[in-house]
Amino acid sequence: MKIQKFFLELRRRHVLKSIIAYLAISWVVIQIASIVLPAFNSPDYSIKVLIIILSIGLIFWTGFSWVYDLTPSGFQKTEDILEEEETKRITNRRLNQVIVGALFIAVLLLISISFWAGSRWQGGKMEETSYRVAVLPFKVDNQETEDIAHLKTGLTEGLITELSKVDALTVLGLASTELLNSDISPANILILTEIKRIDYFIHGDIVQNSDNINVQVSLKKALGETPIWQKNYTKDLSEVRSLLASIASDLALEMGITVKPEDAILWSGLRPVKPETYGLYLKGQHLLNQATPNDWRRGLVYLEEAIDRSPADTYAWSGLAEGYINLGHGPAPVVDVYEKALEAAKRAIELDSLNAEGWASLAHYHTYFGWDWELAQFAFDQADELNPNMAYNHFHRSWYLILFGDMNEAIIAHQRAQDLDPFTPIHTIGLAEIYRYVGDYDKALEEIEKVDQMNDQGALGMAVKGLILFDMGQEEEGLEVLKTAAEINAGWRYWAYGPTLARFGRYEEAQKIAHELKNAPKTAFGSLSLGLIYSEMGEVEKAVESFRFEHKHGWYPWIGIYVNNQKVKEDPRFIELFKEMKLTYPLPLIYDPDA
């Protein structure tokens, strides 16, 4: 009886109708806000805040409608209203009008939005627009020195990272955009062709005063042209990450891109940085982007110091992880480099599961050193979902795919890396090397010739070209090219020239190089190279002994591709090495040249 009486009282006081009217009006407000707020580039959480406010308002409105009622004379306390039939009728009619009016507006909005979307779909406008963007290296207000070069590099890389969170943008890597300027030689067809493919160029000027940072950003459609948009940003240095996110959001808006909610959420909740720690992080990253192991080691020192000062800095941890992995690919990696890489990658992800670089580092660790292939695949996917514009992640994924024989997918991944960072030689050299593996020598030479227009300081492109020519049957010419590469970089003397001499039957010269390595201090790279030379000479026991050196080099899992001697490839001791890596042997090779 009490419940029945309660509901009768709700009806008498028009509480239920008042709630329905409130919900109808709220729904209209939310629909309008969902259209208007993005136009003003409001934060992605604005709609959520509005829904929370309206939900809280419903509680107060329910209480208000219990105490007060809407009458011809305005709002009055329900207890004071005379129970006249005319008053009840007018009150009901007004509430009904509010409900019907709100529902009418809601339906009208739905029809309008549906009609607009349908017309755009029919006109082909619903297809997602995508743009190719180049963020040119920022300029610093005063004379540039080594001491502040890290600031320019760091902020440019930071904006590239934030723009990369927008699915509709393909953002070129800094190593490539550094080569884009108005003074490009007309003879460099590679760069001139790439410039024509770019839709937007972004420029930035930095002014740092004490703990404040000022960035003036401009957007151009062509190099040397007047900006179509520019804006000045100033924030405390501790808020530099949110500053870069704001710039990225504004740039996307100016390019006519509607940022998806799942992309925009990656800009929310960016943590403040400690200025002194952030400076160390930028210096470390700047050095890790250089070409030599010595610079990498110096960079790691800065990152380790940043972590000592701020142990919860997820970006310093992911930078540290990738730095250790780079060292693992060098000629003389430190003994515990792999364990440190894993520890740093896991710590970066623990601190921030949305850290794409952390997931990428975890994938790279297991591809080269950890050999947990399922986890590597999962980490690659996570990194790519969070930041699809990391060229080096696509590069490493390509080499992961090679181990499982999926050569067409490996080529696609490598082409993606090349597309994002077209002037970094390793992305083109690696693609040429894959074409060499599958015997598509014309494409291999086509790619390797592009390297002539790049800065291939380490002569890796020359070494790969020599291998391509040798495999094509031009043995003498290939060996000459390899010899020249070995004179520029001693590493190619051991990894490429020595094994190829043995393949050609010039055992005495190959043995001489093997002797150099055997008498040198043992390193992961030296042992790998020595194993390759012995393999091509058919000395299985010595080859396996060298490969079994306890400290493995980053290239070790690919010995199944590097080794050509059939006698070695069929030996059980050699096959056993792949069981230890949990890899199928022989490595499958699936390639469709017409795919």
Secondary structure as UniProt FT lines:
FT   HELIX           2..12
FT   TURN            13..14
FT   HELIX           15..39
FT   TURN            40..41
FT   TURN            44..45
FT   HELIX           46..67
FT   STRAND          68..71
FT   TURN            72..73
FT   STRAND          74..77
FT   HELIX           78..80
FT   HELIX           85..122
FT   TURN            123..126
FT   STRAND          131..135
FT   STRAND          139..140
FT   HELIX           146..163
FT   TURN            164..165
FT   TURN            167..168
FT   STRAND          169..171
FT   HELIX           174..177
FT   TURN            178..179
FT   TURN            182..183
FT   TURN            186..187
FT   HELIX           189..197
FT   STRAND          200..209
FT   TURN            210..211
FT   STRAND          212..220
FT   TURN            223..224
FT   STRAND          229..236
FT   HELIX           237..239
FT   HELIX           240..254
FT   TURN            255..256
FT   HELIX           261..264
FT   HELIX           265..267
FT   TURN            268..269
FT   HELIX           275..288
FT   HELIX           293..309
FT   TURN            311..312
FT   HELIX           314..328
FT   TURN            335..336
FT   HELIX           337..351
FT   TURN            353..354
FT   HELIX           356..365
FT   HELIX           366..370
FT   HELIX           373..386
FT   TURN            388..389
FT   HELIX           391..402
FT   TURN            403..405
FT   HELIX           407..420
FT   TURN            422..423
FT   HELIX           425..437
FT   TURN            438..439
FT   HELIX           441..450
FT   HELIX           451..453
FT   TURN            457..458
FT   HELIX           460..471
FT   TURN            472..473
FT   HELIX           475..488
FT   HELIX           490..492
FT   HELIX           493..497
FT   HELIX           498..503
FT   TURN            504..505
FT   HELIX           507..519
FT   HELIX           524..536
FT   TURN            537..538
FT   HELIX           540..547
FT   TURN            554..555
FT   HELIX           556..558
FT   HELIX           559..562
FT   HELIX           566..569
FT   HELIX           572..580
FT   TURN            581..582
FT   TURN            593..594
//
